[in-house]
Amino acid sequence: MEQIDRFQTLWPVFSLTPLIVTEAARAVRDYQLAYYDAQIWATARLNGVAIVLSEDFQTGRTLEGVQFINPFADDFRLEMLF
């Protein structure tokens, strides 16, 4: 619980909303994303998050303004985020 509390002070936590669910379903249909990946994308897009760090997406891919970067890729450099 302490770790969760620390993370919540470092990063914003967005609530799941009906609009996110609808956008996620659209991403499944339009971009063939897995549903929970689509939920991450929809949450980022609707909350103005431009970069998602994840090993589950194609690194470098951008969907409607949200770019996916794999922080475990050999060519990942933290400086690319700034």
C-alpha angles and dihedrals in degrees: 000000000000091000091051090050090051093050091050091056092050101046136027116257115214123206121233108250134184089253091056090051090051093047091048091053089051090052090051089053099039103034102023092236120161108258098250091045087051089053090055090049093047092048091051094045096048093046098046097252106154100188130043118192109211140133090214098073132064102271114242093019115134123200117187093330098320114112122200120215126182107221089196095056116116092239096048114126121180089220090068089072094062 
